Amino acid sequence: MNRLTVTAHCRALTPMLAGGANPWEHFELRAAELKSALRFWWRAFHDFSDLKALYYAESNVFGGKILEKDPSGKVEEKALAAPFRLEIFPTSPINFFNPGKGEKPVRERNGSIKNQPRLGDDVTNEWGDGVRYIFYAILHHKGKIHNIATKAKGRQVAKQGFRFDLRFTFPQSDEKLAAEVLRALWLLMNLGGIGARTRRGAGCFVIESFTPDISKFSFPQVPEFSPQGYKDPETYLKKGLEVILGKWFPKPLPAYTAEPGYTAFRPGLSEIHVLYNPTVGKGSGALQAMDAVGCMMKKYRYINPKNEAQDMHQALHQRTTPSFTELTKAQFGLPIIYNFRGEREFGTPGIPSIFGGYTAQGVVYDGTRHDFADKKNADRRASPLLISCHQWTDGRGYAVICHFPAPLLPDGQKIWLKAKKDYPKSHHVCEPPPAYALVDAFIQGTDKSLDKGFARLARLWTRPGAAGAAGPTSGITKPPPPPPPPPADPQARKRFYLQQAKTRADGLPWCVGEISGPPQGQTKKQKWPCILWKLAGDTLIEEPGTWWLRVDKVQPPSERARLCEGTLFLCTNQADARTENKERYLYSFTHLP
C-alpha cells in the first residue's frame, strides 16, 4: 500500500510547556498533545449547525467515538482510529529553564544590600517581567506563595530555539486527508502553539521547511506556509485565512449574529488582529512580543475592574457578600483566583500578607437553588482570547490576537465566588458577563491597552461594536503613509532613535534610557533602574553603572503604566548644563513609539 509521508521541520519561537501524565516532573513532546491542538483549530474554523455532524466529521479526520446503528437497529458507540499517523521528536538539543526560589536585592535603612524573597523568581532576568506574569502559575506549584519559603521548584520550561520534526504518514497517498490536516497545521502554526499557556504566547513555533517540498503536490486549497514574498504579517495571514475560509465555510461568507456553542471563529462575531513591532519588553522577535503582551496584560488587569475588587475586599472584612450582580472580569475566562491583603492595604505593592479571597467558577442553578456540590459545576472555562507570538522575516516580533466569543458557562449555570474556608458567609453567586467590553478595551481603547505596547495594530476581522472596529470608509481621506519603523536589532534601534532626535535648545545631548528591572520604592517615590546609551559620532556607547528614572519625571502620568523591563525612552543625564548629577537621575523623559 502506497503511503504519503510529510515531515515538517520546526523551530520553537517562544518558551514551551509540554509534558505527559505528570507535566511537573519533566518536559515531553507528545503526539497526542499536538493532535489535540490540530483538532481544536480544525473545529474552530468549521461551521456545523448540528454538533453531531461536527463530531462525526471531526472523528473521520482525527479519530474519536461516534454513534452508529448495528444491523438490528440498536445504537452503539463506535471508536474510530485516526486515519493518519503523527510522530514528533526533537532534532536538536533542548535547553531547559527550571523555575525555583527567586530573590531580589533590597537596600536596608543602614545602606547595606540584602537579598529578600520575591513573588515569582528569576524568570524576569531570563525572559522579562511580562513573561514572568504569563508563567506565574507554573513558577511555584499551584501558585502557592508559601512555596517561596520552602524553595519548591516550579514546572520545567523548554527554552525557545530548539528544533523538532512533525512526521505525518497518510494511507494510500490520500492527498485530500493530507490537505485537511495541513490546513489545521497552518492555523496551529500561525494562531496557536504547543503545550500549556499557548493562549498567552507560549509554545509558538515556525515551520522552516517540509520534506518532501509540499509545493510539489497538488494539495487543494492549502495556504502557503512560508511568508516570503509578503510585505507584512497581516497580508500573509489574511491571504492564508481567506484560503481556509473559502474551503471550510459557506459561500458567500455569512455574517453571524448568534454565538457558537464552543470556541470558534465566526465572521461578524469574532476578531483577529495583528500587533506588529513591540515597543516594550525584553529580548527580540517573538520573545519580545510575548514579553510585551505580558507587560501590558499585567498593567491592564491589575485591580481592574477596581469596583469589583473593592467590593469583594470589603465583603470579606465585614463578613458579608459582594453587592455586584455580574462578574465582568470573567470575560477573560475562569477560574479567577482572588487573594486580598489586610485592611487599609488595598492596591498597595509588595509581598502580601494574604488573609482571604475568592475563587470564581461555575455553579449549577435550577432557578431556585444553587448546587455547590454538583459534579457538573464548571470549574474552568478557557479564555476566549487567544494570543500567539511570532517573528517576521525582518526579525521584528508580532502578536496575533484572536477573540472568539462563545458562552462563558453551560446553560443553567452561574458564577460562584467561592470564599476561602475562613469566610463562609462571603460566598456570592452572580451572573456571567453579557458582553465583552473589558476584553475589547484590553485590545485597544485605554492607556494600558495591548496596542500601546506595539508600534502598529492591524485589524483583519472585527465585529460591530468592538473597540476600534472599522466603520464606513466613504468620504474618508486616506492618512499619509507612516514613517519607516526603527530597525529590529536592539543596538541599531537605539542608534536610530538618537540619530532621529531633534537638537535640544539647551544644548544637552539626548540619551536613550532602557528600563533594566522592576521599580523600587513606594508609589510616590518609585524609581526604575536603567541602562543609559549615548552617541559618540556614529558609535553607540553604554554609560557605566546604573541610572535611575524617578516616577515624577515620567510625564504625562499615563506613560507610567507602560514602563517595564526593556522599555526605551529618550532622556538627558543632567537637569541642565550647570547642575552636576551626583545621584545619577535621568531627566526630560520622552516617550519613544
Order of alpha helices (4+ residues) and beta strands (2+ residues): beta-alpha-alpha-beta-beta-beta-beta-beta-beta-alpha-alpha-alpha-alpha-beta-beta-alpha-beta-alpha-beta-alpha-alpha-beta-beta-beta-beta-beta-beta-beta-alpha-beta-alpha-beta-beta-beta-beta-beta
